[in-house]
Amino acid sequence: MNNTYTRIEEFAEGQLLLVNKPYNWTSFDVVGKIRNSFKPLKLKVGHAGTLDPLATGLLIICTGKMTKQIDTFQAQEKEYTGTMILGETTPTYDLESHPDQKFDISHITEQHIKDACAQFVGDIQQYPPAHSAIKIDGERLYEKARRGEDVELRLRSVTISEFEITGIALPEINFRVVCSKGTYIRSLVNDFGKALNNGAYLSKLRRTRSGDYKIEDAREVMELVSIIRELKMSLPDVE
């Protein structure tokens, strides 16, 4: 990956940008911000793997001819760190909605948690959250769910290579996950709660790696925007 840019034309030729997606931004927000920074130049910009608005971390952005390789980048293995809250569930499996059920966790031990964790390593099946961006009949699932419509969820096969508990301070549980494309960490957390005959929802999530690309090498959105705007100044008739 090129970390130093000298010409605006490089982005049309094709660049892979590693971005640290901010909290409460959609992945499309990031794409739109970067795309708008090229105006009045018209340039293809896309992302390789959606992050939920409440998630942060590594978002791969492709520009110009590099957008043809988006599917390849999307297919790569992902790594996440996160925090779940044990003893409650929410309709969205995360903090986008308020808790709707509460459970007693006084009997749950660290050994129970570690034993449950082992059940999810390997090839597993999971249902996506009803509040997800998956399209059915041309419409996002979350649009149907927000209208209160019944949503038919279909099992998906995913692979969890590693699922590690990194800290326990109940009701909070910190974890690290290495998984295949298409894995919903929100669903993993929800299923984890069920495995304990309890409930759980995702309170924090950060993507730390996608393939060989790491969050440590990512730039902030506005840093990239500043670089692009500065390079545009060298073009004639571009403000």
C-alpha positions in Angstrom: 0.0 0.0 0.0 1.2 3.5 -0.9 1.4 5.7 2.2 2.8 8.7 0.4 0.9 10.3 -2.5 2.4 12.9 -4.8 -0.2 13.2 -7.6 -4.0 13.3 -7.5 -4.0 11.0 -10.6 -2.7 8.2 -8.4 -6.2 7.8 -6.9 -7.7 7.4 -10.4 -5.1 4.8 -11.3 -6.2 2.9 -8.2 -5.4 3.1 -4.5 -6.2 1.0 -1.5 -6.8 3.3 1.5 -6.8 2.0 5.1 -9.2 4.1 7.2 -10.0 4.1 10.9 -13.8 4.3 10.7 -15.1 6.7 13.4 -17.8 5.8 15.9 -21.4 6.5 14.7 -20.3 6.8 11.0 -21.7 4.4 8.5 -19.3 2.8 6.1 -21.1 4.8 3.3 -20.5 8.0 5.3 -16.7 7.3 5.0 -17.0 6.5 1.3 -19.1 9.7 0.7 -16.7 11.9 2.6 -13.7 10.7 0.6 -15.6 10.7 -2.7 -16.7 14.3 -2.1 -13.2 15.4 -1.4 -12.3 14.6 -5.0 -14.9 17.0 -6.5 -15.1 18.3 -9.2 -13.2 15.2 -10.3 -15.4 12.2 -10.8 -13.8 9.1 -9.2 -15.0 5.7 -8.3 -14.8 5.1 -4.5 -16.0 2.0 -2.6 -15.4 0.1 0.6 -14.5 -3.6 1.0 -16.6 -4.8 4.0 -19.3 -3.0 5.9 -18.8 -1.9 9.5 -21.9 -1.2 11.6 -22.3 2.5 12.6 -21.4 1.8 16.3 -18.3 -0.2 15.3 -14.9 1.4 14.8 -11.7 0.3 13.2 -10.3 -0.8 9.9 -12.3 0.0 6.8 -10.7 -0.7 3.4 -11.5 1.9 0.8 -10.7 1.4 -2.9 -10.4 4.2 -5.5 -10.3 4.2 -9.3 -9.3 1.0 -10.9 -8.7 -0.6 -7.5 -12.5 -0.8 -7.0 -12.5 -3.8 -9.4 -10.7 -5.8 -6.6 -13.3 -5.0 -3.8 -14.7 -8.5 -3.8 -11.2 -9.9 -3.3 -10.6 -7.7 -0.3 -14.1 -8.4 1.1 -13.4 -12.2 1.1 -10.4 -11.9 3.4 -10.3 -13.1 7.0 -11.2 -10.5 9.6 -10.1 -9.9 13.2 -12.1 -8.0 15.8 -11.9 -7.0 19.4 -15.0 -6.2 21.4 -17.0 -6.1 24.6 -20.3 -7.9 25.3 -22.7 -7.2 28.2 -24.0 -10.5 29.8 -27.4 -10.7 31.4 -29.4 -8.5 28.9 -30.5 -8.6 25.3 -31.5 -5.9 22.8 -33.6 -6.3 19.6 -30.6 -5.2 17.5 -28.1 -7.3 19.5 -26.1 -4.1 20.2 -26.6 -0.5 21.6 -28.7 0.7 18.7 -31.7 -0.3 20.8 -32.6 -0.5 24.5 -32.5 -3.8 26.5 -35.7 -5.8 26.2 -34.8 -8.8 28.5 -32.8 -9.2 31.6 -31.3 -12.4 33.1 -29.7 -13.4 36.4 -25.9 -13.8 36.0 -25.0 -14.5 39.6 -24.5 -18.2 39.0 -22.2 -17.8 35.9 -18.5 -18.4 36.5 -15.5 -17.7 34.4 -15.3 -21.4 33.6 -18.8 -21.4 32.3 -17.9 -18.5 30.0 -14.7 -20.1 28.7 -16.5 -23.4 28.1 -19.2 -21.7 26.1 -16.6 -19.9 24.0 -15.2 -23.2 22.8 -18.5 -24.1 21.2 -18.2 -21.4 18.6 -14.8 -22.2 17.2 -14.8 -23.8 13.8 -17.4 -24.0 11.0 -20.7 -22.8 12.5 -24.1 -21.6 11.3 -25.7 -18.3 12.5 -28.7 -16.2 11.7 -28.0 -12.6 10.8 -29.6 -10.0 13.0 -33.0 -8.8 11.9 -31.5 -5.3 12.0 -28.9 -5.9 9.3 -28.0 -4.6 5.9 -28.7 -7.9 4.1 -31.1 -7.4 1.2 -34.2 -9.5 0.7 -36.4 -8.7 -2.3 -34.3 -5.6 -2.9 -34.8 -4.1 0.5 -32.5 -4.0 3.6 -33.6 -6.2 6.5 -33.3 -3.3 8.9 -35.8 -1.3 6.9 -38.4 -4.2 7.3 -37.5 -4.6 11.0 -38.0 -0.9 11.7 -41.5 -1.1 10.3 -42.2 -4.0 12.6 -42.5 -6.5 9.8 -41.7 -10.2 10.4 -38.4 -10.9 8.7 -37.5 -14.4 7.5 -33.9 -15.0 8.6 -31.8 -17.7 6.8 -29.0 -19.6 8.4 -25.5 -18.7 7.1 -22.4 -20.8 7.3 -19.3 -19.0 8.7 -16.0 -19.9 10.1 -14.6 -18.8 13.5 -10.9 -19.5 13.5 -10.3 -18.0 17.0 -12.7 -16.8 19.8 -10.7 -15.7 22.8 -12.0 -14.2 26.1 -9.5 -11.5 27.0 -11.1 -10.1 30.1 -14.0 -10.7 32.4 -15.5 -8.1 34.7 -19.2 -9.1 34.8 -21.4 -8.0 33.3 -18.7 -7.0 30.8 -16.8 -9.6 28.8 -14.0 -8.6 26.5 -13.1 -10.8 23.5 -11.1 -11.2 20.3 -12.5 -13.0 17.2 -10.8 -14.1 14.0 -13.5 -15.1 11.4 -14.5 -15.5 7.8 -16.3 -13.0 5.6 -20.0 -12.6 6.4 -19.7 -13.3 10.1 -22.0 -11.2 12.3 -20.3 -10.5 15.6 -23.6 -9.3 17.0 -25.2 -12.7 16.2 -22.1 -14.4 17.7 -22.6 -12.5 20.9 -26.4 -13.2 21.0 -25.8 -16.9 20.4 -23.1 -16.8 23.1 -25.6 -15.6 25.6 -28.0 -18.3 24.6 -25.3 -20.9 25.1 -25.1 -19.9 28.7 -28.9 -20.1 29.0 -28.8 -16.3 29.4 -28.6 -13.2 27.3 -25.9 -11.0 25.9 -25.5 -8.0 23.6 -22.6 -6.3 21.9 -21.5 -3.0 23.5 -18.2 -2.3 21.7 -16.6 -3.6 18.4 -13.4 -2.7 16.6 -12.1 -4.3 13.5 -8.3 -4.7 13.9 -7.4 -6.6 10.8 -8.6 -7.6 7.3 -6.4 -10.0 5.6 -2.8 -8.7 5.9 -4.0 -5.1 6.5 -3.9 -3.9 10.1 -5.6 -1.0 12.0 -2.2 0.3 13.1 -1.5 1.3 9.4 -4.9 3.1 9.0 -5.4 6.9 8.7 -8.1 9.0 10.1 -10.8 10.1 7.5 -10.1 13.8 7.7 -6.3 13.2 7.4 -7.0 11.5 4.0 -9.4 14.3 3.0 -6.7 16.9 3.7 -4.2 15.0 1.7 -6.6 14.7 -1.3 -7.5 18.4 -1.1 -3.9 19.5 -1.0 -3.0 17.4 -4.1 -6.0 18.8 -6.0 -4.5 22.3 -5.6 -1.8 21.3 -8.1 -4.4 20.7 -10.9 -5.4 23.5 -13.2 -8.9 25.0 -12.7 -9.5 23.0 -9.5 -10.2 24.8 -6.2 
